[in-house]
Amino acid sequence: APPTEMSLADIAQTKADFVNTARRSHELGIEAVELHAAHGYLLHQFLSPISNHRTDAYGGSFENRIRFPMEVFQAVREAFGGTLGMRIS
């Protein structure tokens, strides 16, 4: 099936999933997490004007395209007690 645009509910759920995964990682003793916003993975798809054709607050300008990756980063940072990085390329 061809890819479809994520709904705002999908975006909120995905952000919550990142947070829950980071929280569980911390509980298991993981000391560092890297969010992968490169190589065509989901966060990269939001960043790229090639794949992101949204017309809402998550598409168009660079400021809008980076919104979801930054929301994920900030939410994970609040939930995860260790070192946090983000790979962007």
C-alpha positions in Angstrom: 0.0 0.0 0.0 1.2 3.5 -0.7 2.2 5.6 2.3 -0.4 7.8 3.8 -0.1 11.1 5.8 -0.1 10.6 9.5 -3.1 12.1 11.3 -2.6 14.4 14.2 -3.8 11.5 16.4 -1.1 9.3 14.8 1.5 12.0 15.5 0.5 12.2 19.2 0.5 8.4 19.6 3.9 8.1 17.9 5.3 10.7 20.2 3.9 8.9 23.2 5.4 5.6 21.9 8.9 7.3 21.7 8.4 8.5 25.3 7.2 5.2 26.6 10.1 3.4 25.0 12.6 5.8 26.4 11.1 5.5 29.9 11.3 1.7 29.7 14.9 1.9 28.5 15.7 4.1 31.5 14.0 1.6 33.8 16.1 -1.2 32.4 19.3 0.7 33.1 20.1 2.1 29.6 22.2 5.2 30.1 22.0 6.8 26.6 19.4 6.9 23.8 19.9 8.3 20.3 16.9 9.3 18.2 17.5 8.4 14.6 16.3 11.2 12.2 18.3 10.1 9.2 18.4 7.5 6.4 14.6 7.7 5.6 13.3 6.8 9.0 10.2 8.4 10.3 11.7 11.5 11.9 13.8 12.1 8.7 10.7 11.8 6.6 9.3 14.8 8.4 12.5 16.8 7.9 12.8 16.1 4.2 10.9 18.4 1.8 11.1 15.4 -0.6 9.0 13.2 1.5 7.1 15.7 3.6 4.2 17.2 1.5 2.1 18.2 4.5 0.3 21.5 4.4 -0.3 21.8 8.2 2.0 22.8 11.1 4.2 19.8 10.3 5.0 20.6 6.7 6.2 23.3 4.3 8.9 25.5 5.9 11.9 24.0 7.7 10.6 25.4 11.0 7.4 23.3 10.4 9.2 20.2 9.1 11.5 20.1 12.2 8.5 20.5 14.6 7.7 16.8 15.0 11.3 15.6 15.5 11.8 18.4 18.0 8.6 17.6 19.9 9.7 14.0 20.1 13.2 15.1 21.3 11.8 17.4 24.0 9.2 14.8 25.2 11.8 12.1 25.4 14.3 14.4 27.1 11.7 15.0 29.8 11.0 11.3 30.3 14.5 9.9 30.0 17.0 10.4 32.7 20.1 9.6 30.8 22.1 11.0 27.8 20.0 11.8 24.8 21.2 12.5 21.3 19.6 12.8 17.8 21.3 11.7 14.6 20.3 13.9 11.7 21.7 13.5 8.2 
